[in-house]
Amino acid sequence: QPKEDESKKDKSESKKRKRERAPSPPKIEPEVVELTLPTPLPPPPTPVAETTVPKAKKEKKHRKVVRTAGG
């Protein structure tokens, strides 16, 4: 019986810890994202857009061909 009590206490403690940890990370995430986004966004927007546009078109064409060939 004492073992069961200990396990129950551990579970309740773990739940409390998770609840406490859950609210804290979300608050830190938005702050970090805002600080990290401004710096990396300016440089990559132009090159990424150019590279993603052609790649996306090519990928779509290839996917269509694969579907037709498979069918």
C-alpha positions as CSV (number, residue, x, y, z in Angstrom):
1,Q,0.0,0.0,0.0
2,P,2.8,2.5,0.8
3,K,4.2,2.0,-2.7
4,E,0.9,2.9,-4.3
5,D,0.7,6.1,-2.2
6,E,4.2,7.1,-3.3
7,S,3.3,6.5,-7.0
8,K,0.1,8.5,-6.7
9,K,2.1,11.4,-5.1
10,D,4.7,11.2,-7.9
11,K,1.9,11.4,-10.6
12,S,0.2,14.3,-8.9
13,E,3.6,16.1,-8.6
14,S,4.4,15.4,-12.3
15,K,1.1,16.8,-13.4
16,K,1.6,19.9,-11.3
17,R,5.1,20.3,-12.8
18,K,3.8,20.0,-16.3
19,R,1.1,22.6,-15.7
20,E,3.7,24.9,-14.3
21,R,6.1,24.3,-17.2
22,A,3.4,24.6,-19.9
23,P,2.5,28.3,-19.2
24,S,6.2,29.3,-18.9
25,P,7.5,28.1,-22.3
26,P,4.8,29.7,-24.4
27,K,5.6,33.1,-22.9
28,I,9.3,32.7,-23.7
29,E,8.6,31.3,-27.2
30,P,6.8,34.5,-28.6
31,E,9.6,36.7,-27.2
32,V,12.3,34.6,-28.8
33,V,10.5,34.3,-32.1
34,E,10.0,38.1,-32.3
35,L,13.7,38.7,-31.5
36,T,15.0,36.0,-33.9
37,L,12.5,36.6,-36.8
38,P,13.4,40.3,-37.5
39,T,17.1,39.5,-38.0
40,P,16.8,36.4,-40.3
41,L,13.8,37.6,-42.2
42,P,15.3,40.6,-44.0
43,P,18.2,38.7,-45.8
44,P,16.3,35.4,-46.8
45,P,13.0,36.9,-48.1
46,T,14.3,37.8,-51.6
47,P,16.5,34.7,-52.2
48,V,14.1,32.3,-50.5
49,A,11.2,33.6,-52.6
50,E,13.1,33.2,-55.8
51,T,14.4,29.7,-55.0
52,T,11.0,28.5,-53.6
53,V,9.0,29.7,-56.6
54,P,10.8,27.7,-59.3
55,K,11.3,24.7,-57.0
56,A,7.6,24.7,-56.1
57,K,6.5,24.8,-59.8
58,K,9.0,22.0,-60.8
59,E,7.8,19.9,-57.8
60,K,4.2,20.3,-58.8
61,K,4.9,19.3,-62.4
62,H,6.9,16.2,-61.3
63,R,4.1,15.2,-58.9
64,K,1.5,15.5,-61.7
65,V,3.7,13.4,-64.0
66,V,4.2,10.7,-61.3
67,R,0.4,10.5,-60.7
68,T,-0.4,10.2,-64.4
69,A,2.3,7.6,-65.0
70,G,1.3,5.6,-61.9
71,G,-2.4,5.8,-63.0
